[in-house]
Amino acid sequence: MIKNKTGIVKIVSGKRPWYERVLASVFFAAGFYLLFLFYKNINVTFTEDYYISSFKVLSSLIFVFSLGIKYSYTVNHHFDFDLKKYRKFVSVGPFGFGKWQNLKSLNRVSTFVNRQGNCEVNIWDVKNNKYRIAYFYKIEDAVFYGRDLAEKLEIKFLERS
């Protein structure tokens, strides 16, 4: 169980690799440039041609911006021990969202090898609700991360395979 744990604990997934951030910035820049060119070269009219070209540009923008989001989003986990709340916080740059949920007392941190062969690090509460925190390709990395996390949260660690 957690002993005298107070405040908000943030488990941050870290920065994306540099090449993914470069790809994301290229996609976002291409999207804004496409939007700029569209409104610079087209007069706003209420004709069928305008609506067709607007639809084509909008579908291209959705595709380009979704690739930018894919390469730039991060997932963080926030535990508020004062209010007994938890949220999974997804962010793209400075913008993010996440909904607070009720949290029971945390019980343990465990590692588990899933069907794809990746090793998951999970936090469990006393009601056996699972909070998936991280994935690792190597079991040793997951065990090291899980032990460190359990030590910081002052709960027990279980290693499973």
C-alpha positions in Angstrom: 0.0 0.0 0.0 1.0 3.6 -0.4 2.5 5.2 2.7 2.1 8.9 3.2 2.1 9.5 -0.6 0.7 12.9 -1.4 0.6 15.3 -4.4 0.4 14.5 -8.1 2.8 12.0 -9.5 3.4 12.2 -13.3 4.7 9.3 -15.2 6.0 10.9 -18.4 6.6 8.8 -21.5 9.4 11.2 -22.6 10.2 12.9 -25.8 9.6 11.3 -29.2 12.8 10.4 -31.1 14.2 13.3 -33.1 13.3 11.9 -36.5 9.7 11.5 -35.5 9.6 15.1 -34.3 11.2 16.3 -37.6 8.6 14.3 -39.5 5.8 15.8 -37.5 7.0 19.3 -38.0 7.3 18.6 -41.8 3.7 17.4 -41.9 2.3 20.3 -39.8 4.3 22.8 -42.0 3.0 21.2 -45.2 -0.6 21.3 -43.8 -0.4 25.0 -43.0 1.3 25.7 -46.3 -1.4 23.9 -48.2 -4.1 25.9 -46.3 -2.3 29.1 -47.1 -2.0 28.3 -50.8 -5.6 27.3 -51.0 -7.0 30.6 -49.5 -4.4 32.7 -51.4 -5.3 31.3 -54.8 -9.1 30.8 -54.5 -11.8 33.4 -54.3 -14.5 32.4 -51.9 -17.7 31.8 -53.9 -20.7 29.7 -53.4 -20.4 27.6 -56.5 -20.1 23.8 -57.0 -16.4 24.1 -58.1 -15.5 26.0 -54.9 -17.2 23.3 -52.7 -15.5 20.5 -54.6 -12.0 22.1 -54.3 -12.7 22.9 -50.6 -13.6 19.3 -50.0 -10.4 18.1 -51.7 -8.2 20.5 -49.7 -10.0 19.6 -46.4 -9.5 15.9 -47.0 -5.8 16.5 -47.8 -5.5 18.6 -44.6 -7.0 15.9 -42.5 -4.6 13.3 -43.9 -1.5 15.6 -43.5 -2.4 16.8 -40.0 -3.3 13.2 -38.8 0.2 12.1 -39.9 1.7 15.1 -37.9 -0.3 14.1 -34.8 0.7 10.5 -35.2 4.4 11.4 -35.1 4.1 14.0 -32.3 1.7 12.8 -29.6 2.8 11.6 -26.2 0.9 9.7 -23.4 1.5 10.6 -19.8 -0.1 9.2 -16.6 -1.1 11.4 -13.7 -1.9 10.1 -10.2 -3.3 12.6 -7.7 -2.9 10.9 -4.3 -4.6 13.8 -2.4 -7.9 13.6 -4.3 -7.5 9.8 -5.2 -7.7 10.5 -8.9 -6.0 9.2 -12.1 -5.9 10.3 -15.7 -4.3 9.3 -18.9 -3.1 12.5 -20.5 -2.6 12.5 -24.3 -0.8 15.6 -25.6 0.4 17.0 -28.9 2.9 19.7 -28.2 1.4 22.1 -25.6 -2.2 20.9 -26.2 -3.5 17.9 -24.4 -6.6 16.2 -22.9 -7.4 13.7 -20.3 -10.2 13.0 -17.9 -9.8 12.4 -14.2 -11.1 9.1 -12.9 -11.5 7.8 -9.3 -8.6 5.8 -8.1 -8.4 3.2 -5.4 -5.2 2.6 -3.4 -2.4 1.2 -5.6 -1.3 -2.3 -4.8 1.5 -3.4 -7.1 3.6 -2.8 -10.3 3.9 -5.8 -12.6 5.6 -6.7 -15.9 3.9 -9.0 -18.4 4.8 -10.3 -21.8 1.9 -9.9 -24.2 1.0 -11.9 -27.3 3.1 -9.7 -29.6 6.2 -10.4 -27.5 6.4 -6.9 -26.0 6.7 -6.5 -22.3 4.1 -4.3 -20.6 4.5 -2.5 -17.3 1.2 -2.2 -15.4 0.1 -0.6 -12.2 -2.7 -2.4 -10.3 -5.0 -1.1 -7.6 -6.6 -3.0 -4.8 -9.8 -3.6 -6.9 -7.6 -5.2 -9.6 -8.0 -2.4 -12.1 -5.0 -2.3 -14.4 -3.3 0.9 -15.6 -1.1 0.2 -18.6 1.9 2.5 -18.2 4.6 1.4 -20.8 5.7 -1.1 -23.4 9.2 -2.4 -23.9 10.8 -4.7 -26.4 13.3 -6.2 -24.0 12.2 -7.8 -20.7 15.2 -6.5 -18.8 14.3 -2.9 -19.6 10.7 -3.5 -18.5 11.8 -5.1 -15.2 14.3 -2.3 -14.5 11.6 0.4 -15.2 9.0 -1.5 -13.2 11.3 -1.9 -10.1 12.2 1.8 -10.3 8.5 2.8 -10.6 7.5 0.5 -7.7 10.2 2.0 -5.5 9.2 5.5 -6.3 5.5 4.8 -5.6 6.4 2.8 -2.5 4.4 -0.3 -3.6 5.5 -3.9 -4.3 6.8 -5.2 -7.6 5.8 -8.5 -9.3 7.7 -9.9 -12.3 5.7 -12.2 -14.6 6.4 -13.8 -17.9 
